[in-house]
Amino acid sequence: MPRVTVTVRDNGGRTATATVDYTVGQPVLGGYYLSGGADPTADMAGGNFRSLTQYRSFADGYIFPGYNRPWLVTLGRAGIKMNMVLELKHYGAPNTGPQTFTVDGVTYTVPAPAMTIQQRPGTTWPRAYGYSQVLAGQCDGLFARALSQYRTLGFGVNIQLASELDTDHEFGTTEAGVSYSWASSDARAVQAMTYIVNWFKARSLPAGTTFSVGVGGFDRACYQRTHPEALMAKLDFLQWNVYATSATHTALARFRRTKDWAVADLGPVALSRPVLIAEWGVRVAEVPNQAGWIATVPAAVAALNAERGPRIARTNYFNSGWGTLSPKSVGLAALKAAYAVRPYV
Amino acid sequence: MAAPTVTAALNATVFNPGETMTLMVTYGDPDTRPVTVTIVVTDAQGNRSAPVDVVAVIDPLTLTVSDDSGRTWSKVSDNGAVAAYRAVA
């Protein structure tokens, strides 16, 4: 920690001294995600990319590094900070039935996922392992399988539990035939997330392991409900996602929306944690000058980090869905240019 | 004779690389007393000008600022009691 020393001296040689210490933070890590969890190595080449988001379902038998994803090990060993989003949402398995498998000599049977989430009217509701199933210990085998694979990676990662709890709960959830409102789904998720974090932390973890809980950050009440101090004390990051989906959306306004709610609503433990933006993106339909918008992000992040409140530590561009870079070469060039200036260097 | 006094404060405790840091130094000496010199001009006829006061600082204090990280702190202002310095994080 650098120290400034100030000395004042009078004519007789008498002196007084004052010291003050300060810290210069690390640069914000510029990051990426490529659609479909595809190999981003070629896109990242020549850019100051230092962070990556990945998504896996606990249902998937190949979580670390993932099925046919040796490049994740290469990037991680090269120092790219991984944000591994591990979801109770069910995908990556052959079917939605129960699973029986053996981990390190122990055989587990995990029941079929009993919950539906993202219950948007007129859509097929995705299945997920239920919060009651987690609390009953029925999903411990899934966690054991993930941990066993994680220990072979060779580096620590951030484990983000759930992608966006607000998106998952917005239209309520149903588990084993019982319907839960958005608010009660949030409360149940906090219990289940606490259980999972405790489960992992009770076991030997690779050095550098950190935890966070995934929330899109578009609903203030949900954000507050899902960030109680007791849970935040077990977590290392705040997290939210940032999208520009209107011509009126500025980078500063979009990155700051959830931060302002957090600063107003959350406790001191939560606010002591740095922020991991697992996804940010610009929807080209409403913001045709995608590259121009991207160019305004460094100044916006720097401005927010100069204010009080939690510091944004990583920002991972989501080159998929709403954030799809189009045309890709132009968007990627803009992203590389943005990550080449303060606060990313 | 008493020793001088000094306090120092930064505008933040954590900075981002490249950010401007501002250091405020408040300093003084209990021995320092204001000295006012009053000047009156008188001519041969005995006409006297209005008096003019000049405040003098006798034996001003010397401030030095050092940083063990090697950063250079530049003085931005100094009124004899409060001085501001700046450096780049």
Interface residues (C-beta under 8 A of the other chain):
Chain A: P2 R3 V4 T5 V6 T7 V8 R9 D10 N11 G12 R14 T15 A16 T17 A18 T19 V20 D21 Y22 T23 V24 G25 Q26 P27 V28 A302 N305 A306 R311 R342 P343 V345
Chain B: M1 A2 A3 P4 T5 V6 T7 A8 A9 L10 A12 T13 V14 F15 N16 P17 G18 E19 M21 L23 V25 Y27 D29 D31 D59 L61 T62 L63 T64 V65 S66 D67 D68 S69 R71 W73 A89
